[in-house]
């Protein structure tokens, strides 16, 4: 076997492997032995058919393909070991020629990161303030949540809650979507699609109507531009919302002495949420700055893995998992391949930021003790309720504990960056 190597950039190495004829013959013999036990040839018992007869029966190409199933991974493993190569994932293979057999493997290698001098980076923190309008908006939301729904005998109006059956008309045929769907008719709602809520206004109980939603070619939502959807809706019930008065009695229903302390409590919650958002924004700015001054090289397989994770996260929102996501994409006129391309930019950003932050962990010599890992596992178990023991059991493995350790290292590293690089207002 002859092996040559060639760096091709993006933390990848090209292996060119040429096999000796005698080596290929050994794998062809092994392939023959396996096929002889699996293939039924008329007139012969399995395992007893002569090689020439078997080759004539299945064809030389089938025998060769069978041989490659062992030859390629074993020859690759030998080449990697003999040249001290450390892949981080499976390579991609390509047959260059068959006589003599030559194939190449593109091997993904460990990423390389050269950090810039981040000690001079400064991030201006945004001031966190809470105004009366924000408190009023929360109070209004609480009123909405405590509204009383009363049946009415009148046409649908904005603010009503409607019970309805919904079908989508495709190629002239109705496809049931939901029965007895509870839907709040809100002006400007974009669910299930923009304009749907407005078409319900004026309908009466037991009325059935086809709703046509057409979007111009220059519509601001690219997935809907130039498309049209038809829904068949039957209104079964109409209920009107009656909101409680905003007074001390309402505050007591919420669990407060009166309206004034309720407003203070809401202000505290809003402030805490804004501080959390400000922290997230500061972390984003820090990572953007670090990425800008650093040099990062990584194999494309890392991006594909990250896209896989993003798709898996989206699929969790559908009862049928990935199949449900694919059906949703089909409604939008997209394929999974097209959607993966849409996710690529976000995946690249995540990969690069993660690699840079990991390099900060190394540069800062961040350490996490076993007791800290135990505390984090206990925290996750406590939040898992009835599944607490199964969570603890899952994180007894060394691999899982190491993943927790790295999570904590990254968090510590980010804490240090925020402390040093963020300039507080005032």
ABEGO torsion letter per residue (X at the ends): XBBBBBBAEGGBBBBBBBBBAAAAAAAAAAAAAAAAAABBBBGBBBGABBAAAAAAAAEAAAAAAAAAAAAAAAAAAAAAAAAGBBBABBBBBBBABAOBBBBBBBBBBBBBBBBBBAAABBBBBBBBBBBAAAAAAAAAAAAAAABBBBBBBBBBBBGBBBBBBBBBBBGGBBBBABBGBBBBBBBGBAOABBGAAAAABGBBBGBBBBBBBBBBAABABAAABGBBBBBBBBBABBBBBBBBBBBAAAAAAAGBABAAAAAAAAAAAAAAAAAAAAAAAAAAAAAAAAAAABBBBBBAAAAAAAAAAAAAAAAAABAAEAAAAAAAAAAAGBBAAAAAAAAAAAAAAAAAAAAAAAAAAAAAGBBBBAAAAAAAAAAAAAAAEAAAAAAAAAAABAAAAAAAAAAAAAAAAAAAAAAAABBBBX
